[in-house]
Amino acid sequence: MKGTEAKGRAPAHQVGALPWRRRFSGALEILLITSRETRRWVVPKGWPMTGRSDPEAAAIEAWEEAGVKGLIAPAPIGAFTYVKRLKDGTDRLCRVKLYPLEVTTDRPDWPEAAERDRRWASPDEAADAVAEPELAELLRRFDPA
C-alpha cells in the first residue's frame, strides 16, 4: 500500500450488488465485472448515495457498472472488506454490505460498458475468480432459494 491510510482507521462504508440469475436448467449464476484500474474480477459496488437507501444505491451501481437491473433484496447477505486505491493515490479500507439483485434486465450497452468486462459464472467459479477471501466465501454460500 502506498500510504498508511488503510491501516488504523475504521473501514469506510460502501454498498454492493450481487447480481444473480437462474438458467432454464435451474443452475445459479453470478455476474462478475472487472474493476476499471486493476482489471480484477469484482461485484458492482460504490459509495452510499444521499437520498437513497443502501439497497437502492447498490442497484444503481449494478446498472452503471454491469448493465443489469432487477429485484434488489432489502437486507444484505453479509459484508466483505477490501482496500480501495483513491484518486490521490492513498489506500482506504472499505467494508461493503452486499445486497443480492435478482437480474430481470441484462443490457448489452450500459454507462461503463467501455471500461469493464463482465461474465456470468457459477458461485464456485465466481468465488475462485475474486481476490477478496470474504467475498469469495459469500459467493460460495449464496443460495437465493
MARLUM-159790 format. One record per residue: chain; x, y, z of N, C-alpha, C, O in turn. Coordinates in steps of 0.02 Angstrom, whole numbers, plus 50000, padded with zeros to 5 digits. Layout:
! MARLUM-159790
pt cadena->A; nX->X; nY->Y; nZ->Z; caX->X; caY->Y; caZ->Z; cX->X; cY->Y; cZ->Z; oX->X; oY->Y; oZ->Z .
...
END
This chain:
! MARLUM-159790
pt cadena->A; nX->50041; nY->49941; nZ->50000; caX->50000; caY->50000; caZ->50000; cX->50044; cY->50062; cZ->50000; oX->50095; oY->50064; oZ->50033 .
pt cadena->A; nX->50022; nY->50112; nZ->49963; caX->50062; caY->50172; caZ->49957; cX->50067; cY->50209; cZ->50024; oX->50121; oY->50228; oZ->50045 .
pt cadena->A; nX->50010; nY->50218; nZ->50055; caX->50010; caY->50255; caZ->50118; cX->49984; cY->50211; cZ->50174; oX->49972; oY->50152; oZ->50166 .
pt cadena->A; nX->49977; nY->50243; nZ->50231; caX->49951; caY->50206; caZ->50289; cX->49878; cY->50219; cZ->50299; oX->49850; oY->50202; oZ->50351 .
pt cadena->A; nX->49846; nY->50250; nZ->50251; caX->49775; caY->50267; caZ->50258; cX->49732; cY->50206; cZ->50273; oX->49684; oY->50211; oZ->50310 .
pt cadena->A; nX->49749; nY->50148; nZ->50244; caX->49708; caY->50089; caZ->50253; cX->49718; cY->50058; cZ->50322; oX->49677; oY->50018; oZ->50344 .
pt cadena->A; nX->49771; nY->50076; nZ->50356; caX->49786; caY->50047; caZ->50421; cX->49765; cY->50093; cZ->50477; oX->49774; oY->50154; oZ->50473 .
pt cadena->A; nX->49737; nY->50065; nZ->50530; caX->49723; caY->50104; caZ->50589; cX->49660; cY->50146; cZ->50588; oX->49646; oY->50181; oZ->50637 .
pt cadena->A; nX->49622; nY->50145; nZ->50536; caX->49560; caY->50183; caZ->50531; cX->49502; cY->50135; cZ->50524; oX->49510; oY->50079; oZ->50498 .
pt cadena->A; nX->49445; nY->50157; nZ->50547; caX->49385; caY->50116; caZ->50537; cX->49371; cY->50112; cZ->50461; oX->49382; oY->50160; oZ->50425 .
pt cadena->A; nX->49348; nY->50054; nZ->50438; caX->49334; caY->50048; caZ->50366; cX->49280; cY->50096; cZ->50343; oX->49232; oY->50110; oZ->50380 .
pt cadena->A; nX->49287; nY->50122; nZ->50283; caX->49235; caY->50163; caZ->50252; cX->49177; cY->50118; cZ->50231; oX->49188; oY->50060; oZ->50212 .
pt cadena->A; nX->49117; nY->50144; nZ->50235; caX->49057; caY->50105; caZ->50217; cX->49044; cY->50110; cZ->50142; oX->49042; oY->50165; oZ->50113 .
pt cadena->A; nX->49035; nY->50053; nZ->50110; caX->49013; caY->50050; caZ->50040; cX->48956; cY->50000; cZ->50034; oX->48942; oY->49961; oZ->50080 .
pt cadena->A; nX->48923; nY->50003; nZ->49976; caX->48869; caY->49956; caZ->49962; cX->48885; cY->49920; cZ->49897; oX->48917; oY->49948; oZ->49853 .
pt cadena->A; nX->48862; nY->49858; nZ->49891; caX->48875; caY->49819; caZ->49831; cX->48814; cY->49777; cZ->49813; oX->48772; oY->49762; oZ->49855 .
pt cadena->A; nX->48811; nY->49759; nZ->49750; caX->48758; caY->49716; caZ->49725; cX->48788; cY->49648; cZ->49705; oX->48844; oY->49645; oZ->49679 .
pt cadena->A; nX->48751; nY->49596; nZ->49719; caX->48768; caY->49529; caZ->49697; cX->48717; cY->49509; cZ->49643; oX->48666; oY->49478; oZ->49659 .
pt cadena->A; nX->48731; nY->49526; nZ->49580; caX->48684; caY->49508; caZ->49527; cX->48683; cY->49433; cZ->49515; oX->48736; oY->49401; oZ->49509 .
pt cadena->A; nX->48623; nY->49404; nZ->49513; caX->48617; caY->49332; caZ->49504; cX->48556; cY->49317; cZ->49459; oX->48511; oY->49357; oZ->49451 .
pt cadena->A; nX->48558; nY->49256; nZ->49431; caX->48502; caY->49231; caZ->49391; cX->48502; cY->49155; cZ->49394; oX->48551; oY->49123; oZ->49413 .
pt cadena->A; nX->48445; nY->49127; nZ->49375; caX->48439; caY->49055; caZ->49367; cX->48433; cY->49040; cZ->49292; oX->48395; oY->49073; oZ->49257 .
pt cadena->A; nX->48471; nY->48992; nZ->49269; caX->48466; caY->48969; caZ->49200; cX->48403; cY->48926; cZ->49194; oX->48375; oY->48906; oZ->49245 .
pt cadena->A; nX->48382; nY->48912; nZ->49133; caX->48324; caY->48868; caZ->49123; cX->48335; cY->48800; cZ->49155; oX->48287; oY->48768; oZ->49176 .
pt cadena->A; nX->48398; nY->48779; nZ->49158; caX->48416; caY->48715; caZ->49189; cX->48409; cY->48717; cZ->49265; oX->48411; oY->48665; oZ->49298 .
pt cadena->A; nX->48401; nY->48777; nZ->49293; caX->48398; caY->48785; caZ->49365; cX->48465; cY->48804; cZ->49396; oX->48469; oY->48818; oZ->49456 .
pt cadena->A; nX->48518; nY->48804; nZ->49355; caX->48584; caY->48821; caZ->49381; cX->48587; cY->48895; cZ->49401; oX->48562; oY->48938; oZ->49366 .
pt cadena->A; nX->48618; nY->48908; nZ->49457; caX->48627; caY->48976; caZ->49482; cX->48690; cY->49006; cZ->49451; oX->48742; oY->48974; oZ->49447 .
pt cadena->A; nX->48684; nY->49070; nZ->49428; caX->48741; caY->49106; caZ->49401; cX->48747; cY->49174; cZ->49434; oX->48697; oY->49205; oZ->49453 .
pt cadena->A; nX->48809; nY->49196; nZ->49442; caX->48825; caY->49261; caZ->49472; cX->48863; cY->49301; cZ->49420; oX->48906; oY->49275; oZ->49384 .
pt cadena->A; nX->48847; nY->49365; nZ->49416; caX->48880; caY->49410; caZ->49368; cX->48939; cY->49445; cZ->49401; oX->48930; oY->49478; oZ->49453 .
pt cadena->A; nX->48997; nY->49438; nZ->49372; caX->49057; caY->49474; caZ->49394; cX->49075; cY->49526; cZ->49342; oX->49060; oY->49518; oZ->49283 .
pt cadena->A; nX->49108; nY->49579; nZ->49364; caX->49134; caY->49630; caZ->49319; cX->49207; cY->49642; cZ->49335; oX->49231; oY->49623; oZ->49389 .
pt cadena->A; nX->49243; nY->49673; nZ->49289; caX->49312; caY->49691; caZ->49304; cX->49314; cY->49761; cZ->49334; oX->49274; oY->49804; oZ->49318 .
pt cadena->A; nX->49363; nY->49770; nZ->49378; caX->49374; caY->49837; caZ->49404; cX->49406; cY->49878; cZ->49348; oX->49437; oY->49851; oZ->49303 .
pt cadena->A; nX->49398; nY->49943; nZ->49351; caX->49423; caY->49986; caZ->49296; cX->49498; cY->49988; cZ->49294; oX->49528; oY->49987; oZ->49240 .
pt cadena->A; nX->49530; nY->49993; nZ->49350; caX->49603; caY->50003; caZ->49351; cX->49643; cY->49938; cZ->49350; oX->49687; oY->49929; oZ->49308 .
pt cadena->A; nX->49628; nY->49892; nZ->49396; caX->49669; caY->49832; caZ->49402; cX->49643; cY->49774; cZ->49360; oX->49678; oY->49724; oZ->49350 .
pt cadena->A; nX->49582; nY->49779; nZ->49335; caX->49550; caY->49728; caZ->49293; cX->49538; cY->49663; cZ->49332; oX->49531; oY->49609; oZ->49302 .
pt cadena->A; nX->49535; nY->49667; nZ->49399; caX->49518; caY->49609; caZ->49440; cX->49443; cY->49597; cZ->49434; oX->49404; oY->49643; oZ->49421 .
pt cadena->A; nX->49422; nY->49534; nZ->49446; caX->49351; caY->49518; caZ->49446; cX->49322; cY->49539; cZ->49513; oX->49348; oY->49522; oZ->49566 .
pt cadena->A; nX->49267; nY->49577; nZ->49510; caX->49234; caY->49604; caZ->49569; cX->49158; cY->49603; cZ->49559; oX->49134; oY->49582; oZ->49506 .
pt cadena->A; nX->49122; nY->49626; nZ->49609; caX->49050; caY->49638; caZ->49602; cX->49039; cY->49714; cZ->49599; oX->49081; oY->49752; oZ->49622 .
pt cadena->A; nX->48983; nY->49736; nZ->49571; caX->48969; caY->49808; caZ->49570; cX->48964; cY->49836; cZ->49641; oX->48929; oY->49807; oZ->49683 .
pt cadena->A; nX->48998; nY->49890; nZ->49653; caX->48997; caY->49920; caZ->49721; cX->49015; cY->49993; cZ->49716; oX->49041; oY->50017; oZ->49666 .
pt cadena->A; nX->49000; nY->50030; nZ->49770; caX->49015; caY->50100; caZ->49771; cX->48995; cY->50132; cZ->49837; oX->48976; oY->50098; oZ->49884 .
pt cadena->A; nX->48999; nY->50198; nZ->49838; caX->48983; caY->50236; caZ->49898; cX->48908; cY->50243; cZ->49907; oX->48870; oY->50242; oZ->49858 .
pt cadena->A; nX->48885; nY->50249; nZ->49969; caX->48814; caY->50264; caZ->49981; cX->48795; cY->50328; cZ->49944; oX->48838; oY->50370; oZ->49930 .
pt cadena->A; nX->48731; nY->50336; nZ->49929; caX->48707; caY->50394; caZ->49892; cX->48656; cY->50433; cZ->49934; oX->48610; oY->50405; oZ->49962 .
pt cadena->A; nX->48666; nY->50498; nZ->49938; caX->48621; caY->50542; caZ->49975; cX->48551; cY->50535; cZ->49947; oX->48540; oY->50539; oZ->49887 .
pt cadena->A; nX->48503; nY->50525; nZ->49991; caX->48434; caY->50520; caZ->49970; cX->48414; cY->50451; cZ->49947; oX->48356; oY->50440; oZ->49927 .
pt cadena->A; nX->48460; nY->50403; nZ->49948; caX->48446; caY->50334; caZ->49927; cX->48461; cY->50286; cZ->49984; oX->48508; oY->50298; oZ->50022 .
pt cadena->A; nX->48422; nY->50233; nZ->49989; caX->48438; caY->50181; caZ->50038; cX->48499; cY->50142; cZ->50013; oX->48516; oY->50147; oZ->49954 .
pt cadena->A; nX->48530; nY->50105; nZ->50056; caX->48588; caY->50064; caZ->50034; cX->48568; cY->50015; cZ->49979; oX->48605; oY->50009; oZ->49930 .
pt cadena->A; nX->48512; nY->49979; nZ->49985; caX->48493; caY->49935; caZ->49930; cX->48481; cY->49973; cZ->49864; oX->48500; oY->49948; oZ->49811 .
pt cadena->A; nX->48450; nY->50031; nZ->49867; caX->48439; caY->50071; caZ->49806; cX->48506; cY->50091; cZ->49775; oX->48514; oY->50086; oZ->49714 .
pt cadena->A; nX->48553; nY->50113; nZ->49816; caX->48619; caY->50132; caZ->49790; cX->48654; cY->50072; cZ->49759; oX->48686; oY->50079; oZ->49707 .
pt cadena->A; nX->48648; nY->50014; nZ->49790; caX->48679; caY->49953; caZ->49763; cX->48649; cY->49936; cZ->49694; oX->48685; oY->49917; oZ->49648 .
pt cadena->A; nX->48583; nY->49944; nZ->49688; caX->48550; caY->49930; caZ->49624; cX->48573; cY->49979; cZ->49570; oX->48582; oY->49960; oZ->49512 .
pt cadena->A; nX->48583; nY->50042; nZ->49588; caX->48608; caY->50092; caZ->49540; cX->48679; cY->50074; cZ->49518; oX->48695; oY->50079; oZ->49459 .
pt cadena->A; nX->48721; nY->50052; nZ->49565; caX->48789; caY->50031; caZ->49547; cX->48787; cY->49972; cZ->49499; oX->48827; oY->49969; oZ->49453 .
pt cadena->A; nX->48741; nY->49925; nZ->49510; caX->48735; caY->49867; caZ->49465; cX->48718; cY->49889; cZ->49394; oX->48745; oY->49861; oZ->49346 .
pt cadena->A; nX->48675; nY->49939; nZ->49387; caX->48660; caY->49964; caZ->49320; cX->48720; cY->49999; cZ->49289; oX->48739; oY->49984; oZ->49233 .
pt cadena->A; nX->48750; nY->50047; nZ->49326; caX->48804; caY->50086; caZ->49298; cX->48865; cY->50044; cZ->49282; oX->48896; oY->50054; oZ->49229 .
pt cadena->A; nX->48883; nY->49997; nZ->49326; caX->48945; caY->49959; caZ->49317; cX->48937; cY->49894; cZ->49279; oX->48984; oY->49870; oZ->49248 .
pt cadena->A; nX->48876; nY->49864; nZ->49280; caX->48867; caY->49798; caZ->49249; cX->48811; cY->49794; cZ->49198; oX->48805; oY->49743; oZ->49164 .
pt cadena->A; nX->48769; nY->49845; nZ->49193; caX->48716; caY->49844; caZ->49143; cX->48658; cY->49799; cZ->49159; oX->48624; oY->49774; oZ->49114 .
pt cadena->A; nX->48646; nY->49788; nZ->49224; caX->48590; caY->49745; caZ->49244; cX->48544; cY->49782; cZ->49292; oX->48565; oY->49825; oZ->49330 .
pt cadena->A; nX->48480; nY->49764; nZ->49287; caX->48429; caY->49789; caZ->49333; cX->48390; cY->49729; cZ->49357; oX->48391; oY->49676; oZ->49327 .
pt cadena->A; nX->48355; nY->49739; nZ->49413; caX->48316; caY->49684; caZ->49439; cX->48287; cY->49699; cZ->49507; oX->48277; oY->49756; oZ->49526 .
pt cadena->A; nX->48274; nY->49646; nZ->49544; caX->48244; caY->49650; caZ->49610; cX->48298; cY->49647; cZ->49663; oX->48332; oY->49596; oZ->49671 .
pt cadena->A; nX->48307; nY->49702; nZ->49698; caX->48360; caY->49706; caZ->49749; cX->48331; cY->49685; cZ->49817; oX->48276; oY->49704; oZ->49835 .
pt cadena->A; nX->48369; nY->49645; nZ->49853; caX->48348; caY->49624; caZ->49920; cX->48352; cY->49682; cZ->49968; oX->48396; oY->49725; oZ->49962 .
pt cadena->A; nX->48306; nY->49685; nZ->50017; caX->48306; caY->49741; caZ->50064; cX->48360; cY->49735; cZ->50118; oX->48377; oY->49784; oZ->50151 .
pt cadena->A; nX->48388; nY->49674; nZ->50126; caX->48439; caY->49663; caZ->50178; cX->48502; cY->49632; cZ->50146; oX->48496; oY->49594; oZ->50099 .
pt cadena->A; nX->48560; nY->49649; nZ->50172; caX->48622; caY->49620; caZ->50145; cX->48629; cY->49547; cZ->50166; oX->48602; oY->49526; oZ->50217 .
pt cadena->A; nX->48666; nY->49509; nZ->50126; caX->48681; caY->49439; caZ->50144; cX->48745; cY->49435; cZ->50185; oX->48763; oY->49381; oZ->50209 .
pt cadena->A; nX->48779; nY->49490; nZ->50192; caX->48841; caY->49493; caZ->50229; cX->48882; cY->49552; cZ->50205; oX->48857; oY->49596; oZ->50170 .
pt cadena->A; nX->48945; nY->49552; nZ->50223; caX->48990; caY->49606; caZ->50204; cX->49060; cY->49579; cZ->50193; oX->49078; oY->49526; oZ->50219 .
pt cadena->A; nX->49099; nY->49616; nZ->50155; caX->49170; caY->49598; caZ->50144; cX->49212; cY->49661; cZ->50145; oX->49187; oY->49716; oZ->50135 .
pt cadena->A; nX->49275; nY->49651; nZ->50158; caX->49323; caY->49707; caZ->50164; cX->49372; cY->49704; cZ->50105; oX->49392; oY->49650; oZ->50084 .
pt cadena->A; nX->49390; nY->49762; nZ->50080; caX->49442; caY->49766; caZ->50029; cX->49477; cY->49833; cZ->50035; oX->49453; oY->49878; oZ->50069 .
pt cadena->A; nX->49534; nY->49839; nZ->50001; caX->49572; caY->49902; caZ->50002; cX->49560; cY->49937; cZ->49935; oX->49574; oY->49910; oZ->49882 .
pt cadena->A; nX->49535; nY->49999; nZ->49939; caX->49521; caY->50039; caZ->49879; cX->49576; cY->50090; cZ->49871; oX->49595; oY->50124; oZ->49918 .
pt cadena->A; nX->49602; nY->50095; nZ->49810; caX->49650; caY->50148; caZ->49793; cX->49612; cY->50210; cZ->49774; oX->49574; oY->50210; oZ->49726 .
pt cadena->A; nX->49621; nY->50263; nZ->49812; caX->49586; caY->50326; caZ->49800; cX->49621; cY->50366; cZ->49745; oX->49678; oY->50352; oZ->49727 .
pt cadena->A; nX->49587; nY->50417; nZ->49719; caX->49615; caY->50457; caZ->49665; cX->49680; cY->50492; cZ->49683; oX->49721; oY->50505; oZ->49639 .
pt cadena->A; nX->49689; nY->50507; nZ->49748; caX->49752; caY->50540; caZ->49769; cX->49809; cY->50491; cZ->49780; oX->49863; oY->50511; oZ->49801 .
pt cadena->A; nX->49797; nY->50427; nZ->49765; caX->49849; caY->50377; caZ->49771; cX->49853; cY->50342; cZ->49838; oX->49891; oY->50294; oZ->49846 .
pt cadena->A; nX->49814; nY->50365; nZ->49887; caX->49813; caY->50331; caZ->49952; cX->49765; cY->50272; cZ->49950; oX->49722; oY->50267; oZ->49906 .
pt cadena->A; nX->49774; nY->50227; nZ->49997; caX->49731; caY->50169; caZ->50003; cX->49682; cY->50179; cZ->50060; oX->49699; oY->50209; oZ->50111 .
pt cadena->A; nX->49621; nY->50153; nZ->50051; caX->49570; caY->50160; caZ->50102; cX->49537; cY->50092; cZ->50112; oX->49514; oY->50061; oZ->50064 .
pt cadena->A; nX->49534; nY->50069; nZ->50174; caX->49500; caY->50007; caZ->50190; cX->49424; cY->50019; cZ->50186; oX->49399; oY->50067; oZ->50216 .
pt cadena->A; nX->49389; nY->49977; nZ->50149; caX->49317; caY->49984; caZ->50140; cX->49281; cY->49920; cZ->50161; oX->49306; oY->49865; oZ->50150 .
pt cadena->A; nX->49224; nY->49928; nZ->50191; caX->49181; caY->49872; caZ->50210; cX->49118; cY->49878; cZ->50169; oX->49082; oY->49928; oZ->50173 .
pt cadena->A; nX->49104; nY->49827; nZ->50127; caX->49049; caY->49828; caZ->50080; cX->48992; cY->49784; cZ->50103; oX->49001; oY->49723; oZ->50111 .
pt cadena->A; nX->48933; nY->49813; nZ->50114; caX->48873; caY->49774; caZ->50127; cX->48848; cY->49750; cZ->50059; oX->48839; oY->49790; oZ->50013 .
pt cadena->A; nX->48835; nY->49684; nZ->50053; caX->48819; caY->49653; caZ->49989; cX->48745; cY->49634; cZ->49986; oX->48721; oY->49594; oZ->50026 .
pt cadena->A; nX->48710; nY->49663; nZ->49936; caX->48638; caY->49651; caZ->49927; cX->48626; cY->49609; cZ->49864; oX->48647; oY->49629; oZ->49810 .
pt cadena->A; nX->48592; nY->49552; nZ->49871; caX->48575; caY->49513; caZ->49811; cX->48529; cY->49551; cZ->49765; oX->48483; oY->49585; oZ->49787 .
pt cadena->A; nX->48541; nY->49545; nZ->49700; caX->48499; caY->49576; caZ->49649; cX->48480; cY->49523; cZ->49599; oX->48522; oY->49500; oZ->49560 .
pt cadena->A; nX->48416; nY->49503; nZ->49600; caX->48393; caY->49454; caZ->49550; cX->48384; cY->49491; cZ->49484; oX->48341; oY->49534; oZ->49477 .
pt cadena->A; nX->48425; nY->49472; nZ->49435; caX->48427; caY->49508; caZ->49371; cX->48365; cY->49492; cZ->49329; oX->48349; oY->49434; oZ->49317 .
pt cadena->A; nX->48331; nY->49545; nZ->49308; caX->48275; caY->49539; caZ->49262; cX->48289; cY->49572; cZ->49195; oX->48257; oY->49556; oZ->49145 .
pt cadena->A; nX->48338; nY->49617; nZ->49193; caX->48357; caY->49652; caZ->49131; cX->48433; cY->49652; cZ->49126; oX->48468; oY->49671; oZ->49173 .
pt cadena->A; nX->48458; nY->49629; nZ->49069; caX->48530; caY->49624; caZ->49057; cX->48542; cY->49658; cZ->48989; oX->48527; oY->49629; oZ->48937 .
pt cadena->A; nX->48571; nY->49718; nZ->48991; caX->48579; caY->49758; caZ->48930; cX->48650; cY->49752; cZ->48901; oX->48698; oY->49747; oZ->48940 .
pt cadena->A; nX->48657; nY->49751; nZ->48835; caX->48724; caY->49750; caZ->48805; cX->48759; cY->49817; cZ->48806; oX->48820; oY->49821; oZ->48795 .
pt cadena->A; nX->48721; nY->49871; nZ->48820; caX->48750; caY->49938; caZ->48824; cX->48732; cY->49966; cZ->48893; oX->48674; oY->49963; oZ->48914 .
pt cadena->A; nX->48781; nY->49995; nZ->48927; caX->48768; caY->50024; caZ->48993; cX->48821; cY->50077; cZ->49005; oX->48869; oY->50081; oZ->48968 .
pt cadena->A; nX->48812; nY->50119; nZ->49057; caX->48857; caY->50176; caZ->49065; cX->48932; cY->50161; cZ->49064; oX->48970; oY->50199; oZ->49035 .
pt cadena->A; nX->48954; nY->50107; nZ->49096; caX->49026; caY->50093; caZ->49100; cX->49048; cY->50034; cZ->49055; oX->49099; oY->50002; oZ->49068 .
pt cadena->A; nX->49009; nY->50020; nZ->49003; caX->49023; caY->49963; caZ->48960; cX->49092; cY->49967; cZ->48927; oX->49125; oY->49915; oZ->48918 .
pt cadena->A; nX->49114; nY->50027; nZ->48911; caX->49180; caY->50035; caZ->48878; cX->49238; cY->50026; cZ->48927; oX->49295; oY->50018; oZ->48906 .
pt cadena->A; nX->49223; nY->50027; nZ->48992; caX->49275; caY->50023; caZ->49043; cX->49281; cY->49956; cZ->49079; oX->49329; oY->49945; oZ->49115 .
pt cadena->A; nX->49232; nY->49912; nZ->49068; caX->49229; caY->49850; caZ->49107; cX->49210; cY->49791; cZ->49062; oX->49176; oY->49798; oZ->49012 .
pt cadena->A; nX->49233; nY->49732; nZ->49083; caX->49209; caY->49670; caZ->49055; cX->49163; cY->49638; cZ->49107; oX->49165; oY->49657; oZ->49165 .
pt cadena->A; nX->49122; nY->49592; nZ->49085; caX->49079; caY->49557; caZ->49132; cX->49073; cY->49484; cZ->49110; oX->49082; oY->49467; oZ->49051 .
pt cadena->A; nX->49057; nY->49441; nZ->49159; caX->49046; caY->49371; caZ->49143; cX->49002; cY->49338; cZ->49195; oX->49006; oY->49353; oZ->49255 .
pt cadena->A; nX->48960; nY->49293; nZ->49171; caX->48919; caY->49252; caZ->49215; cX->48958; cY->49190; cZ->49234; oX->48994; oY->49162; oZ->49192 .
pt cadena->A; nX->48952; nY->49169; nZ->49296; caX->48989; caY->49111; caZ->49321; cX->48949; cY->49076; cZ->49375; oX->48904; oY->49106; oZ->49406 .
pt cadena->A; nX->48965; nY->49013; nZ->49386; caX->48934; caY->48977; caZ->49443; cX->48961; cY->49009; cZ->49507; oX->49012; oY->49043; oZ->49506 .
pt cadena->A; nX->48928; nY->48998; nZ->49563; caX->48954; caY->49026; caZ->49626; cX->49025; cY->49004; cZ->49641; oX->49065; oY->49045; oZ->49664 .
pt cadena->A; nX->49042; nY->48941; nZ->49629; caX->49111; caY->48919; caZ->49641; cX->49161; cY->48951; cZ->49594; oX->49215; oY->48971; oZ->49615 .
pt cadena->A; nX->49143; nY->48957; nZ->49530; caX->49187; caY->48990; caZ->49482; cX->49197; cY->49064; cZ->49500; oX->49252; oY->49090; oZ->49496 .
pt cadena->A; nX->49142; nY->49096; nZ->49520; caX->49146; caY->49167; caZ->49540; cX->49191; cY->49174; cZ->49601; oX->49233; oY->49219; oZ->49604 .
pt cadena->A; nX->49182; nY->49130; nZ->49650; caX->49223; caY->49133; caZ->49711; cX->49297; cY->49123; cZ->49695; oX->49340; oY->49156; oZ->49724 .
pt cadena->A; nX->49312; nY->49078; nZ->49649; caX->49382; caY->49067; caZ->49630; cX->49412; cY->49126; cZ->49592; oX->49472; oY->49136; oZ->49593 .
pt cadena->A; nX->49369; nY->49167; nZ->49560; caX->49394; caY->49222; caZ->49518; cX->49408; cY->49286; cZ->49558; oX->49449; oY->49327; oZ->49536 .
pt cadena->A; nX->49376; nY->49295; nZ->49616; caX->49385; caY->49357; caZ->49654; cX->49445; cY->49352; cZ->49700; oX->49465; oY->49297; oZ->49720 .
pt cadena->A; nX->49474; nY->49409; nZ->49717; caX->49534; caY->49410; caZ->49759; cX->49519; cY->49415; cZ->49834; oX->49561; oY->49397; oZ->49875 .
pt cadena->A; nX->49460; nY->49439; nZ->49852; caX->49444; caY->49450; caZ->49922; cX->49416; cY->49387; cZ->49953; oX->49363; oY->49364; oZ->49932 .
pt cadena->A; nX->49449; nY->49359; nZ->50004; caX->49426; caY->49296; caZ->50035; cX->49356; cY->49301; cZ->50064; oX->49317; oY->49253; oZ->50059 .
pt cadena->A; nX->49338; nY->49357; nZ->50095; caX->49271; caY->49364; caZ->50124; cX->49218; cY->49365; cZ->50069; oX->49164; oY->49336; oZ->50078 .
pt cadena->A; nX->49232; nY->49398; nZ->50014; caX->49185; caY->49398; caZ->49958; cX->49179; cY->49328; cZ->49929; oX->49124; oY->49306; oZ->49914 .
pt cadena->A; nX->49234; nY->49294; nZ->49921; caX->49233; caY->49225; caZ->49895; cX->49188; cY->49181; cZ->49938; oX->49149; oY->49141; oZ->49912 .
pt cadena->A; nX->49193; nY->49188; nZ->50003; caX->49151; caY->49148; caZ->50048; cX->49077; cY->49165; cZ->50040; oX->49035; oY->49120; oZ->50040 .
pt cadena->A; nX->49061; nY->49229; nZ->50033; caX->48991; caY->49249; caZ->50022; cX->48965; cY->49219; cZ->49956; oX->48908; oY->49196; oZ->49953 .
pt cadena->A; nX->49006; nY->49219; nZ->49904; caX->48985; caY->49192; caZ->49839; cX->48975; cY->49117; cZ->49844; oX->48926; oY->49091; oZ->49816 .
pt cadena->A; nX->49019; nY->49081; nZ->49877; caX->49014; caY->49008; caZ->49883; cX->48950; cY->48986; cZ->49920; oX->48919; oY->48936; oZ->49901 .
pt cadena->A; nX->48932; nY->49024; nZ->49971; caX->48874; caY->49002; caZ->50011; cX->48809; cY->49035; cZ->49991; oX->48757; oY->49022; oZ->50021 .
pt cadena->A; nX->48810; nY->49079; nZ->49939; caX->48749; caY->49113; caZ->49918; cX->48698; cY->49063; cZ->49892; oX->48713; oY->49021; oZ->49849 .
pt cadena->A; nX->48637; nY->49068; nZ->49918; caX->48582; caY->49025; caZ->49897; cX->48517; cY->49065; cZ->49903; oX->48491; oY->49073; oZ->49958 .
pt cadena->A; nX->48492; nY->49090; nZ->49846; caX->48432; caY->49132; caZ->49849; cX->48368; cY->49093; cZ->49864; oX->48316; oY->49122; oZ->49878 .
pt cadena->A; nX->48373; nY->49027; nZ->49861; caX->48316; caY->48983; caZ->49873; cX->48256; cY->49023; cZ->49890; oX->48202; oY->48994; oZ->49902 .
END
